[in-house]
């Protein structure tokens, strides 16, 4: 009987002992993945996560924007002792990962190692939520998630986690309770930092002791070859037991963001847990047994954003200092070369770059010359900003040319009228003086009247001639009476009248022009002009006036109607010639250009010839003003009677002829005429365009 009792007791003890052994065995979990090829049944992947069969890598996300990916071990793992739910099982895990940014310095956002009540994270968002939580669930105690985050950008909400490239401990919340920059301890007292998104393999160890609630996190590049003795993070996590349920799933979550993305890979993973036993340590992964790491397609390693900002700031400061130095050197060189702005230049801002004009004229190529005169040569040019232009290059070392250059800018530079040539700007470069005008395709009136062979077969019709006469008259009226100052042109002639594509006249070449205020008298006493167009009083006192411009206009008017030059070497004067026809009574129309034949308006032609004779009167006071001239030409006012001798006495006429004949030459585009007593005469023409 006693023997039976002892046998029963022994059997009960053995059953109790075997049940405890089985319970201990059931609460211990251990697995190792040296790569993931062939392990699809043991790893549950969702969203962007996948196991790549070509290389056996577990890829959590690719470099697409705003995606998430999760990968969890399929079986739940016991994390608390059945006898005491407040005591957690010890666990240890190790994994090797690689993060490759889309471009250097532009990766994101990171990944987590997670303990989760589910083998996935439904509703989790991308970017700063790392595929773990979302806006509404973040911070909710019912989440029951614990994660170690590996973050490569500024942390969640920026104000809480202020650093990128960090490791943090997250308890139901992505605002890390503990956060440390990524470093490893080379020795006990020396730290080395490194980048998570370097594209090189990095190993992580997480060791939790259920008895002491101590968690150690160690992260280091696998090239180091050994696990550092001092962990990166070492903390007691007393609240972990309030978060972790009896059974949990272990795995990874990851996410990319808008404009910031990285590919996140896991090369190998080991895990071990034990309840009620000594602390466990997972298998140390031998990197040489893992698959080859993915190829780093991002190129060079990105720099920290603060480093980039510092480099950018220094670059901007350096460029600013270099710009100041360049301006100083150019200003000094300009002074040394005599190109500092002079007083007269300040008021006329339309200054062109010499380089632009040099290229526009094909380096002042001879084939681009469209005219020349006593003080310069005119080139056709083409500016990208304004199209075709005419560039007048003043003859170097010509004192008169310099005076003409300044006078042209001072006068024409501020004038604006449809019957005046438009001066676009100017350039002063070393000894080069350049004037830039609108390009006038039909060239000068002189060339249209006399060029042989005639350009493009053009013969000016009477209607065109009459409109040109009125156009020049309108331009002179503007100069004499309608602008803020009185402008005396002093060189009105056919070669200084340009004709545009619509056959509109434009008076140009203001190199001899003078300006003075209304109510004052001109102070100039130097005789300038072109023979044949010069009023007789200029040879006596040299004082140009609006009346002397009217005289030149009268000669020009007769020239346009008659098709003959004002004078020649055969003692011929156009005004006398026309006056002779007029004096014969009604025969003045015989002076009309014979090339017109009978194709002209007799009334307008007679009117124009008489107005021209009135303008050529010897006495300045007897000449009409330009306003009267326009009224005569438009028929708004009756013509006065003409003095039969235009104010000349016979002896005075003969004296004038003898004085001029010996000193005159034809007014050509390539020549100028000079009186023997230092009278200045302008260049003949700017030729075919301006």
RODRENRO-263423 format. One record per residue (C-alpha): x, y negated, z. Coordinates in steps of 0.001 Angstrom, whole numbers, plus 524288, in hexadecimal, padded with zeros to 5 digits. Example, Ala and Ser with C-alpha at 12.3 -4.5 7.8 and 13.67 -1.06 7.14 Angstrom:
2
NODE    c1    c2    c3
NODE 8300C 81194 81E78
NODE 83566 80424 81BE4
END
This chain:
690
NODE    c1    c2    c3
NODE 80000 80000 80000
NODE 80B00 7F6A1 80394
NODE 8120C 7FA58 7F75F
NODE 80627 7F69D 7EF24
NODE 80543 7E941 7F5AF
NODE 8137D 7E670 7F311
NODE 811A2 7EA33 7E4D4
NODE 805FB 7E0F4 7E369
NODE 80D9B 7D5A4 7E98E
NODE 81919 7D80D 7E071
NODE 81006 7D817 7D498
NODE 80997 7CB2D 7D896
NODE 816E0 7C4CB 7DAA0
NODE 81B96 7C94B 7CD57
NODE 80F28 7C41C 7C6D3
NODE 810E0 7B6D7 7CD96
NODE 81F26 7B630 7C9B2
NODE 81C51 7B9B2 7BB82
NODE 81189 7AF61 7BA98
NODE 81AE9 7A4BE 7BF5C
NODE 82545 7A91A 7B597
NODE 81B3A 7A8A3 7AA9D
NODE 8169A 79B3B 7AF1C
NODE 8249D 79623 7AF19
NODE 826C5 79BD5 7A1A6
NODE 81A64 79563 79C85
NODE 81EB4 787D4 7A16F
NODE 82BB5 78821 79A32
NODE 82CC3 78389 78BFD
NODE 838A5 782E2 78347
NODE 83AC1 780F1 77489
NODE 84574 77C74 76B41
NODE 8446E 77800 75D15
NODE 8512B 7774A 75587
NODE 84A49 770C9 74A4A
NODE 83BE5 772DC 7476C
NODE 83B4E 77AB6 73AD4
NODE 83225 7864A 73CE0
NODE 82C9C 780BA 7499A
NODE 82042 77A83 74412
NODE 817A5 7832C 74C83
NODE 81E2C 77E5B 7590A
NODE 81E42 76FC6 755EE
NODE 8119A 76854 75383
NODE 81407 75C85 74A8E
NODE 80A54 751E9 746F2
NODE 809CE 74544 73EF3
NODE 8171E 74211 738E9
NODE 81E5C 74CC5 7406F
NODE 822C2 758DB 738F8
NODE 82CC0 763CB 73920
NODE 8354F 762A4 72D14
NODE 837A3 7700E 72751
NODE 8432B 76B7D 71F33
NODE 84BCF 76848 72AEB
NODE 84416 76CDC 736E1
NODE 84307 75F46 73CDB
NODE 83721 75AAD 74475
NODE 833CB 74D6C 73E8E
NODE 82AC7 7454C 74718
NODE 82922 739CA 73DA3
NODE 82E5C 735C1 73086
NODE 83159 72784 72D16
NODE 82348 72434 72962
NODE 81D69 71894 7309B
NODE 81355 719AF 73B91
NODE 8133E 72888 73CF4
NODE 81386 7319D 748B9
NODE 817DE 73FA1 74A85
NODE 81701 7499F 7558D
NODE 81D56 756F6 757BE
NODE 81A22 75F2E 763F9
NODE 81D60 76CE2 768AB
NODE 810D6 77485 76634
NODE 80FAA 77B08 77383
NODE 80C7B 7737F 78003
NODE 816A8 773DC 78AC1
NODE 8140C 774CE 79962
NODE 81946 768CA 7A083
NODE 81408 76A56 7AE74
NODE 814DB 774D2 7B8F8
NODE 807CE 77B81 7BB2A
NODE 809AB 77B5B 7C9B0
NODE 80C84 76CAA 7C9F8
NODE 80839 76418 7BEB3
NODE 81054 758CE 7C407
NODE 81CE4 7604D 7C167
NODE 820B0 76027 7B319
NODE 82875 76A5B 7AC16
NODE 8365A 76708 7A8A8
NODE 83906 765B0 79A36
NODE 84420 76284 79128
NODE 84485 75F98 782AB
NODE 84EDF 75C4B 778B6
NODE 84D42 757FD 76A97
NODE 8557E 75245 75F90
NODE 84F53 7478A 75764
NODE 852B7 73E62 74C29
NODE 84C7A 7312C 74905
NODE 84E9A 72B66 73B7A
NODE 8492D 71D89 73946
NODE 84364 71944 72C45
NODE 84E60 70F40 72B51
NODE 85927 70AF3 734A1
NODE 8535E 7034A 73FFA
NODE 8456F 70577 73B44
NODE 841AA 71239 741E9
NODE 8369D 7154E 74B27
NODE 82FEF 71831 7537F
NODE 834CA 7246E 75A73
NODE 83049 73170 76047
NODE 82D39 737C4 76D5D
NODE 82F07 744A2 7745A
NODE 821AC 74697 77A94
NODE 81A4D 74ECA 78481
NODE 80C2D 74E7E 77FBD
NODE 7FF7E 7554B 783C7
NODE 7FCEF 757F2 77540
NODE 805BF 75D0A 76A57
NODE 80325 750A8 7627A
NODE 80024 74253 764D6
NODE 7F308 73F41 75E6F
NODE 7F05F 730A8 75CC1
NODE 7FE80 72CCB 75F3A
NODE 80342 720F8 75789
NODE 80FCE 71DC9 75059
NODE 81A36 7135A 75284
NODE 81C08 70FD1 760E2
NODE 812AF 71A9A 76549
NODE 81C6C 724D6 76037
NODE 81190 72E65 75C53
NODE 80F02 730CE 76AE6
NODE 80407 72774 76F15
NODE 7FBAE 71C8C 7697B
NODE 7F6D7 70F07 76D71
NODE 7EB7A 713F9 77582
NODE 7F20D 71FA2 77BDF
NODE 7FEF5 7193A 77F65
NODE 80048 718C5 78E3B
NODE 7F464 72185 790CB
NODE 7F727 72AF1 79C43
NODE 7EEC4 73541 795A2
NODE 7F8F9 736A1 78AD0
NODE 80143 74006 792D7
NODE 80D06 73E02 78A09
NODE 81B44 73C88 78DA6
NODE 82500 738AB 7831D
NODE 8332D 7355A 7818A
NODE 83391 72B59 77676
NODE 83EFA 72924 76D29
NODE 83BB9 71B83 767FD
NODE 84394 71491 75D63
NODE 83CA1 70761 75D38
NODE 837E1 6FDB5 7675A
NODE 82F68 704E9 770E3
NODE 820DA 70506 77308
NODE 81AF3 6F73C 773A9
NODE 828AE 6F153 7739F
NODE 826D8 6EAFE 780FD
NODE 827DD 6F7BC 78896
NODE 83262 6FEFD 78109
NODE 83B48 6F480 77BD7
NODE 845B5 6FCA7 77557
NODE 84663 70513 7694A
NODE 84EDC 71167 768B2
NODE 84AE5 71642 77619
NODE 845FA 72244 77D51
NODE 83A43 720C1 78656
NODE 831BA 728C8 78F7B
NODE 82331 7273C 78CA8
NODE 81859 72B65 7961D
NODE 80B13 72A6E 78F59
NODE 80FE7 71D82 789F9
NODE 81949 7190F 77F57
NODE 81E2E 70E17 78807
NODE 829B7 715CD 78D1B
NODE 82AD2 71748 79BD0
NODE 83970 71992 79A0A
NODE 84159 714B8 78E86
NODE 84FD4 71536 78B64
NODE 857DF 71160 77F85
NODE 85D84 71CC5 77801
NODE 86AF3 7200C 77D98
NODE 872CA 72BD9 781B7
NODE 87CF4 72CB4 78C79
NODE 88A1E 72F8F 78681
NODE 88FAF 73018 7944A
NODE 88954 72DC3 7A186
NODE 88B77 71F07 7A09F
NODE 88B70 71C58 791EA
NODE 87F87 71B67 7890D
NODE 87EF0 71C18 77A45
NODE 8731A 7172A 772E8
NODE 86E74 71C9A 765D2
NODE 862E8 71B37 75C9A
NODE 857AE 724D6 75C71
NODE 8552B 721DD 74DFB
NODE 86349 7240E 74A0C
NODE 85F9B 72F81 7414D
NODE 868AE 738AE 748ED
NODE 86465 7444C 75173
NODE 86180 740A6 75FA5
NODE 85F08 74A33 76AC7
NODE 855C4 747CC 77624
NODE 8549B 74F3A 7831A
NODE 84926 74DD8 78C7F
NODE 84A63 754FF 7998E
NODE 83FA3 75470 7A3EB
NODE 840FC 75A79 7B179
NODE 83389 75D98 7B702
NODE 838C1 75E78 7C4C0
NODE 83EBA 750D6 7C556
NODE 83677 74A2F 7BA9A
NODE 84331 745A8 7B459
NODE 843A4 74381 7A5AD
NODE 85085 74211 79E53
NODE 85137 73D83 79022
NODE 85DE3 73E6C 78888
NODE 85F56 73A0A 77A57
NODE 86BDA 73A0C 77251
NODE 870E5 73BEF 7645A
NODE 873E4 74A29 76181
NODE 88128 74611 75C1D
NODE 88511 7440D 76A6B
NODE 885F0 752EE 76BB2
NODE 881BD 753D3 779ED
NODE 876AD 74FCA 782E7
NODE 87A65 743EB 78B28
NODE 87A89 746C9 799AE
NODE 87332 73A56 79D3C
NODE 8655A 7392F 797C5
NODE 86024 72CDF 79152
NODE 853FE 72CF6 79A09
NODE 85303 7337F 7A757
NODE 8466E 730C5 7AEE8
NODE 83CF8 736E0 7B883
NODE 82FC4 73777 7B1C4
NODE 826AB 739A9 7BD3B
NODE 81A71 7367B 7B575
NODE 81CC6 740E7 7AB2D
NODE 814AB 74AB5 7B2E6
NODE 808E2 74196 7B1EB
NODE 809FF 7416F 7A306
NODE 80DE6 74F3F 79F5E
NODE 80305 7594D 79F66
NODE 804B7 76799 7A29A
NODE 806CE 76ABC 79457
NODE 80C8B 7615A 78A51
NODE 811B2 76193 77C6D
NODE 81F7C 75D09 77941
NODE 823B5 756AD 76C8C
NODE 8269D 74A49 76519
NODE 81F30 73E77 75FEE
NODE 8244B 73437 7567A
NODE 81FE2 72832 74ECE
NODE 82405 71DF9 744EB
NODE 81EE5 71011 74381
NODE 81BCE 705B9 73975
NODE 82876 7019F 7331A
NODE 8308A 709D4 73C9D
NODE 831D9 71864 73A78
NODE 83B1E 723AF 73CE4
NODE 83B82 73220 73A13
NODE 83C00 739A8 74702
NODE 8419C 7477C 746F7
NODE 8438C 7521F 75157
NODE 84E7C 75BA7 74DDB
NODE 84D22 764EC 75979
NODE 845B2 7663A 7665C
NODE 846AA 76E63 772B1
NODE 83DB8 76E5C 77E94
NODE 83D25 775A2 78B86
NODE 83447 7745F 79763
NODE 832C1 77BAE 7A433
NODE 82947 77A60 7AF7F
NODE 82D88 77CEF 7BD76
NODE 83B6F 78033 7B993
NODE 84833 778EF 7B8F8
NODE 849AC 76DB3 7AF25
NODE 84B4A 7728F 7A159
NODE 85423 76DB7 79689
NODE 85048 76FF8 7886D
NODE 8599A 7761B 77EF0
NODE 863F9 76C87 77A61
NODE 861F9 76BD2 76BB1
NODE 86DDC 76F4A 763AD
NODE 86D9B 76511 758C7
NODE 8759A 76DBE 74FD9
NODE 86A3B 77768 74FA1
NODE 8601E 76D2A 74BDD
NODE 85C17 76974 73E07
NODE 863D6 75EEA 7371E
NODE 85F47 75138 73AD5
NODE 8573B 749D6 730AC
NODE 85E6F 74109 72725
NODE 85F2C 732E5 72BA8
NODE 8595C 72B70 7201D
NODE 858B3 71E67 7272E
NODE 866EC 71B41 72450
NODE 86E90 713C2 72E68
NODE 86A33 71351 73C5C
NODE 86185 707C6 73F7E
NODE 865D3 6FD81 74926
NODE 85E9A 6F927 75524
NODE 854FC 6EE2E 75242
NODE 85C20 6E541 75BBC
NODE 868D1 6E7A2 7548B
NODE 86217 6E4C5 7479C
NODE 85C60 6D820 74D2F
NODE 869B3 6D40D 75240
NODE 87034 6D6D5 74527
NODE 8657D 6CF77 73DF9
NODE 866D5 6C3B6 74704
NODE 87589 6C35D 74594
NODE 87426 6C496 736D8
NODE 86AB7 6B917 7363F
NODE 873B5 6B0A0 73E8D
NODE 87F5B 6B479 73630
NODE 8781A 6B163 72995
NODE 873E0 6A43B 72F21
NODE 881D8 6A0C4 732B8
NODE 886A4 6A51A 72559
NODE 87C1E 69CBC 71EEE
NODE 8807E 690EA 726D2
NODE 88E85 69393 7230A
NODE 88ABE 694BC 714BC
NODE 88335 687DE 7151C
NODE 88EBC 68127 71BA4
NODE 89876 68677 711B3
NODE 88FCF 682AF 70638
NODE 88D82 67514 70BC7
NODE 89C16 67339 70DDD
NODE 89F08 6780E 7001D
NODE 894AB 66F12 6FAA2
NODE 89AD1 6636A 7015E
NODE 8A848 66765 6FC9C
NODE 8A330 66885 6EEB8
NODE 89C57 65B65 6EF82
NODE 88EB4 6614E 6EEE2
NODE 8891C 65BEE 6FB78
NODE 87C0E 65564 6F95E
NODE 87D1E 64714 6F60A
NODE 8731A 63CF8 6FA50
NODE 86BEC 63CB7 6ED50
NODE 86ABE 64B93 6ED34
NODE 862F9 64C5E 6F9DD
NODE 856B9 64631 6F3FB
NODE 85652 64F8C 6E862
NODE 854D3 65D80 6ED5C
NODE 8537E 664B4 6E060
NODE 86146 66A04 6E056
NODE 86400 6766C 6D8A3
NODE 86E6A 6807F 6DB63
NODE 879D2 67FA2 6D1F8
NODE 87A0B 68E67 6D131
NODE 86BB5 68EC7 6CCFE
NODE 86E05 684CC 6C229
NODE 87A9D 68B81 6BE1A
NODE 8736A 69858 6BC2A
NODE 86751 691E9 6B64F
NODE 86F72 68C21 6AB31
NODE 87703 698DE 6A945
NODE 88323 69294 6AF23
NODE 8813B 6862D 6A700
NODE 88299 68E2F 69AB4
NODE 884D0 6866C 68E52
NODE 87993 68D30 68768
NODE 8704A 68773 6919D
NODE 873B1 6794A 68E37
NODE 867B8 67202 6895E
NODE 86D12 6642C 68937
NODE 878A0 65B8C 68C87
NODE 87B66 64D32 68E71
NODE 88535 64365 6932F
NODE 8841E 6474A 6A171
NODE 880A0 65597 6A13E
NODE 87C11 6622F 69ADD
NODE 86EAA 66859 69C2A
NODE 86CF6 67723 69D8F
NODE 860FC 67F93 69CC0
NODE 85F1D 68780 6A931
NODE 85592 690C6 6AF92
NODE 85343 6908A 6BE4E
NODE 84BCE 69BC8 6C4AB
NODE 8449E 69201 6CD43
NODE 8401C 68868 6C2D2
NODE 8427F 68E85 6B578
NODE 848DE 6874B 6AA00
NODE 85053 67AEF 6AD81
NODE 859D1 6718A 6A725
NODE 86667 66F17 6AE9A
NODE 86E30 662C9 6ABAA
NODE 87C78 66416 6AF5F
NODE 882AD 656BE 6B140
NODE 89003 65536 6AAEF
NODE 89A94 65706 6B523
NODE 8A31B 64B78 6B907
NODE 89963 641FD 6B2DC
NODE 896D6 6369D 6BC0C
NODE 88B65 63242 6B3C0
NODE 88662 64030 6B3FE
NODE 8865D 64003 6C2E6
NODE 87ED6 63326 6C2F6
NODE 87522 638DB 6B930
NODE 873A4 64510 6C189
NODE 87067 63D3E 6CDC7
NODE 86783 633D8 6C680
NODE 85FE3 63F1F 6C082
NODE 85D6A 64561 6CDB6
NODE 859E5 63889 6D456
NODE 85010 634F9 6C9DE
NODE 84A8D 640EB 6C31B
NODE 84BF3 648FF 6CF8D
NODE 84082 641C6 6D5BD
NODE 83841 63ECE 6C9B4
NODE 82CCB 64714 6C553
NODE 82528 644AA 6B8DA
NODE 8205B 64D4C 6ADE6
NODE 8280D 6455A 6A3E4
NODE 834F2 645DF 6AB4F
NODE 83E64 65148 6AB27
NODE 83DB8 65881 6B830
NODE 84A99 6592F 6BF80
NODE 84A13 665F0 6C729
NODE 856A4 663BB 6CE9F
NODE 8653C 66238 6CE7C
NODE 871E1 6684F 6D2EF
NODE 87EE0 66287 6D730
NODE 889C2 66C99 6D7CA
NODE 897F4 6684F 6D84A
NODE 8999E 66092 6CB9D
NODE 88D34 665CE 6C556
NODE 88138 65D0A 6C50A
NODE 874F7 663D9 6C022
NODE 86716 65F22 6BD8F
NODE 85BE6 668DA 6BBF8
NODE 84FF6 66546 6B3C2
NODE 843E7 66C08 6AEAF
NODE 8472F 67292 6A1E3
NODE 8406E 66BA4 69688
NODE 83F7E 67570 68B42
NODE 83DD9 66BD1 67FDE
NODE 849A5 663D9 683BF
NODE 84B64 65577 680E3
NODE 8432F 64CBB 67841
NODE 84FB0 64925 6711D
NODE 851B7 65740 66CD7
NODE 8439F 65878 6686A
NODE 8449D 64C20 66021
NODE 851E3 64E1F 659C9
NODE 8577D 65BD0 65B63
NODE 85B05 66276 64E99
NODE 85687 66CCD 64C51
NODE 84AE4 668E0 654A8
NODE 8491A 671C7 66038
NODE 83F61 67C91 65CFC
NODE 83AE6 6744F 6518D
NODE 8343B 66ACD 65AEC
NODE 82FCA 65DEC 654ED
NODE 82951 65522 65EE7
NODE 81B68 65223 65AC3
NODE 81604 6448C 65C45
NODE 80D2C 648CB 6676E
NODE 818EE 64E6C 66EB6
NODE 820FD 64222 66C56
NODE 8163B 63928 67130
NODE 81451 64153 67D85
NODE 8230D 64143 67FE9
NODE 82316 6325E 67ED5
NODE 81817 6312F 688BD
NODE 81EA1 63B30 691A6
NODE 82B7F 6339E 69226
NODE 823DD 62711 69479
NODE 81C97 62D69 69FD3
NODE 82967 631F8 6A5ED
NODE 82F5C 62451 6A4F2
NODE 82333 61E1A 6AAD9
NODE 824B5 62740 6B68E
NODE 832F7 62332 6B80D
NODE 83078 6148F 6B6AD
NODE 823CD 612B0 6BE1A
NODE 81E23 61EBE 6C498
NODE 8290D 6246E 6CD03
NODE 82CEA 61F16 6DA4A
NODE 838C1 61826 6D466
NODE 83BA9 6127F 6C71A
NODE 843BD 61BD9 6BED6
NODE 84B05 616E5 6B2F0
NODE 84EBF 62249 6AA57
NODE 858D1 61AA6 6A22D
NODE 85A7D 6256F 6980C
NODE 84D7A 627DC 69140
NODE 85034 62EA0 6842F
NODE 84C23 63A5B 67C0F
NODE 85682 6438E 68169
NODE 851D3 640D7 68F55
NODE 843C4 6447D 68C40
NODE 84102 65308 68D50
NODE 83549 659FC 6878B
NODE 82F3F 66598 68E8E
NODE 8281C 6713F 688CB
NODE 81B34 6699C 68849
NODE 82234 65E5C 68141
NODE 82144 65578 68D27
NODE 82BED 64B34 68E5A
NODE 83487 64AF3 69A7C
NODE 83E2E 63FED 69CAB
NODE 84AE3 64496 6A2A5
NODE 85953 64188 6A51A
NODE 858AE 637D4 6B05A
NODE 86762 636FA 6B1BC
NODE 86775 62854 6AEC0
NODE 85AC4 6253F 6B605
NODE 85A2B 61AF1 6C0B4
NODE 85027 61921 6CB8C
NODE 84C75 60CB3 6D2A8
NODE 8417F 60819 6DB7B
NODE 83610 600DA 6D5F6
NODE 8374E 5F229 6D6F5
NODE 8462D 5F285 6D61E
NODE 84F0C 5F11B 6CA71
NODE 85834 5FB9A 6C58E
NODE 8664A 5F8D5 6C916
NODE 86CB1 600E0 6BE5B
NODE 874D0 5F919 6B46F
NODE 87BB5 6042C 6AD9D
NODE 877B7 6061F 69F76
NODE 87338 6141E 69D43
NODE 86AE2 61AB2 6930B
NODE 86B4B 62036 68558
NODE 86D63 617A5 67966
NODE 86145 6157E 67165
NODE 858A7 61632 67D85
NODE 85F18 60B6C 68580
NODE 8578E 5FEB1 68757
NODE 85EF7 5F2A8 68273
NODE 85F67 5EC2D 68FE3
NODE 867C6 5F753 6950C
NODE 8734B 5F2CF 68CC3
NODE 87262 5E567 69321
NODE 86FF7 5E7ED 6A1A3
NODE 87037 5F6B4 6A368
NODE 86401 5F654 6ABE4
NODE 85B25 601C9 6A923
NODE 84CC1 5FFE3 6ABD8
NODE 83F8B 605D3 6A90B
NODE 83F59 5FD09 69CF0
NODE 84BEB 60345 697E9
NODE 8457E 610A1 699BD
NODE 839CF 60B8C 691E4
NODE 84314 60763 686E7
NODE 84921 6150D 68678
NODE 83B88 61B04 68672
NODE 837BB 61267 67AF6
NODE 84374 61734 6732D
NODE 84025 62547 676E8
NODE 831F3 62349 672AE
NODE 8363C 61E4C 66551
NODE 83FC9 629A6 6642E
NODE 834FE 633AC 666D3
NODE 82BD3 62D8F 65CC2
NODE 83627 62B03 6525B
NODE 83EAF 636FF 65428
NODE 84AE6 62E7D 6531C
NODE 855CB 62BD2 65CB7
NODE 85636 61E4F 6631C
NODE 862D6 61A57 65C5C
NODE 86E0B 61F51 65424
NODE 87B1C 61AB7 64F1B
NODE 874F4 61410 6434A
NODE 87019 607F4 64A4F
NODE 8629C 60E3D 64BFA
NODE 859AE 60AC5 6575B
NODE 84CCB 611E8 6583D
NODE 84501 606C3 65E62
NODE 84951 5FD6B 6537B
NODE 8460A 6077E 64933
NODE 83823 60976 64E75
NODE 8366E 5FACE 65052
NODE 83995 5F895 64208
NODE 82E6C 601C9 63E22
NODE 82531 5FB16 647A1
NODE 828CB 5ED90 642C6
NODE 82531 5F169 634D2
NODE 81706 5F20F 638DB
NODE 81060 5FF23 63AB9
NODE 81BBC 6076C 6363E
NODE 8203D 60BAC 643AC
NODE 81B1F 6198D 641A1
NODE 825D7 61B91 6378C
NODE 82F10 61CCC 6432F
NODE 8284B 6296F 647CA
NODE 830C4 635B3 646FA
NODE 82FF8 63ACD 63908
NODE 83056 648E6 63DFC
NODE 82269 646D2 642C6
NODE 81DB9 643A2 63515
NODE 80FCD 63EF5 63655
NODE 80D19 64751 64273
NODE 80C1C 63C6E 64C55
NODE 801F5 63354 6520D
NODE 803F4 62625 64BA6
NODE 7FD77 61E56 65669
NODE 80578 624F2 66129
NODE 811FE 623FB 65941
NODE 81048 61563 656DA
NODE 80CCB 61375 66535
NODE 818F1 61AC8 66994
NODE 82200 61332 66063
NODE 81CC5 60613 664E4
NODE 81DF8 609F2 6734B
NODE 82BE7 60E3E 6708C
NODE 82F1B 6010E 66A6E
NODE 8290F 5F9E1 67608
NODE 831A1 6019F 67F45
NODE 83DC8 5FE33 67732
NODE 83C17 5EF75 678D3
NODE 848DA 5E851 67B7E
NODE 84359 5E121 6872D
NODE 840F1 5E9F5 6930D
NODE 83576 5E1B3 69786
NODE 82EA7 5E381 68A6B
NODE 82EB3 5F247 68B68
NODE 8229B 5F90C 690BC
NODE 82300 600D7 69D4D
NODE 82187 60F98 69C85
NODE 813B9 60E33 6A1DC
NODE 8106C 60523 69676
NODE 816E2 60EA4 68D0E
NODE 80E2E 619BE 69183
NODE 80219 61126 69088
NODE 805FD 60D7A 6827F
NODE 8085E 61BBC 67EB7
NODE 7FB7A 62033 684A2
NODE 7F3F2 61515 67DF6
NODE 7F010 60EF1 68AEB
NODE 7F60C 601D1 68784
NODE 7F7CA 5FA2E 67ADE
NODE 8057C 5F849 6757A
NODE 80B29 5EA91 67606
NODE 81103 5E3FB 66A09
NODE 81F18 5E774 666C3
NODE 82965 5DCEE 665C0
NODE 82E0F 5DE8A 657C9
NODE 83C45 5DE8B 65BFB
NODE 83A9E 5E60E 668C9
NODE 84094 5DA90 66FE1
NODE 84D80 5DAD9 66873
NODE 85341 5CF1A 661AB
NODE 859E6 5D247 654D3
NODE 86747 5CEE1 65A47
NODE 86500 5D6C4 66693
NODE 860FB 5E27C 65E69
NODE 86D48 5E1B8 65644
NODE 875C7 5E024 6626A
NODE 86FAB 5EC14 6688C
NODE 871AD 5F43E 65C57
NODE 87FE3 5F079 65AE5
NODE 88296 5F2F4 66953
NODE 87CCB 60090 66955
NODE 88063 60608 65BFC
NODE 88ECE 6071C 65EC8
NODE 88C95 60EB3 66B7B
NODE 88130 617C0 66884
NODE 88071 6262E 6658B
NODE 8752E 62F86 6642C
NODE 86EED 63410 670B8
NODE 87206 6427A 6704B
NODE 86FFF 64D28 67A2F
NODE 87E96 64EE9 67B65
NODE 8834B 640CA 67B84
NODE 881A1 633BE 6824A
NODE 88431 625BA 67E57
NODE 88C43 61BD0 685FC
NODE 88D5C 60D36 68467
NODE 89AF1 60789 6839C
NODE 89845 5FF06 68F8C
NODE 8968A 60A89 698EA
NODE 88820 60C5E 69682
NODE 883D2 619D9 69B6E
NODE 87B68 62235 692A4
NODE 874A2 62EBD 696BA
NODE 87650 63C17 69121
NODE 86ED4 63E12 684C1
NODE 86613 64922 688CC
NODE 863EA 65507 69107
NODE 8616E 65C37 68466
NODE 857B9 6672D 6835B
NODE 8528F 667C5 69104
NODE 8537E 6636E 69EE0
END
